[in-house]
Amino acid sequence: MRVTNSELVTSFILGLVVTGFFAFLYNLDPATSWPLLTLIGFGSFSFSAYVFQNQRKNQIEWEKHPTTFPSQEGGGIVGVYIERPWYAELAELGRRYGKKNKRHKSPPKKS
């Protein structure tokens, strides 16, 4: 999978920021320590490009096969791992008073 242009630009900017951070943190002079700063910048650029590329690949895989955690009421992970004793009562109220089939009522007959 190839890296897109936006990911390259983002990786480049992130590499510059990380390089500047290390230069500021260790009080490095860019004129004398440019090989070290170049190595730090290229390493952070490569790492962030790799992470962005894999993130996009994983996002595509996630969209193909989403992982869901079943619950009794058809919810997600929250229904499985959180104990809610009142949830069954709310579900019953929703079934009882929720959307009902619209029936056309005929007007009352006049005698």
N, C-alpha and C positions, 0 to 999 in steps of 0.2 A: 504494500500500500504506500502510495506516495504522500509526501507532506505538501499541504496546500500553501499558497502564497501567504495567506493570513497567518498560518501557523509559523511560517518562517519569519515573518515580520515580528510577531509576538515573541518568538524565541530570541530574535536578535535584540529586541528592546530589553527583554528579561536578562539576557547575557550582559548587556551594558550596565544595567542596574546592579546586578550581582557583582560585577567587576568593580564598579564604583563603591559599592558597600565594603568589599574586602580592602580596597585601597584606603578608604576612610577608616575602617576598623583597625587596620594594622599600620596606619600612617605611612603608606608606601609612596615613594616618589615615582611618578610615572616615567620620568626620564631615565632613571637608573634601574627600575624593576619592571620594565615593559615586557620582558619574556615571561615572567611569572603572571603578570596581569593578562597577557595574551592567552596563556594556558588556562587561567581561571575563566576568562570570557568564552573561549572556545569550548571548554568543558561544560559550562552552564548552558551555552547555546545548544550543544549537542544533546545534553540531557533533557532540556525542555522540549526540543523538537521530537525526541523519542517519546516522551511522555504524552505530548499532544497527539502524536500519530496513533499511539496505542489507545488513548482515550477515545478517539474518533472510531477506531476499529471496534473497541468494546461497546461503544454506544450503538453501532450498527448491529452487532450481535445481540445486544439487549433488546433492540426493537424487533428483531426477528423472533426471539424466544424470551419473552418477559417472564421473570420469576415471580410467582405469586404465592402467597401463603394463605391457604384456605381457612375460612372460618365458617361456623354453622350458619351465619346469616348472610354469607356472601361477601363479607368485608375483606379487609386485608390483614396485615400483620398485627394490627392493634387488637383485633378481636381475639386473636389466639393467645397473646401473651399478657393481656391485662384482664384481670378478673372484674367483671361488672355485673353484679347480681341483678340490677334493675334493667339490664339490656333486654332480657326476654320479655319483660313487661312492656317496654317501649315498642318492641317489635310486634307484640300482640295488639297494642293500641294502633300501631300503624296499619296493621292488616285489617283491623276492625273499622277504623275511621278514615282510612286512606282514600285514595281515588276509587270511586265506585263507577260501575258502568252507567253511562248516561241513558236513562230510559225516558222516552218521550211520554209524558203524562198526558192523558187525554183530559180535556176540560171536564169539570163535574157536570153531570147530567142534571138538567133542570126539570122539575116535575110540573 
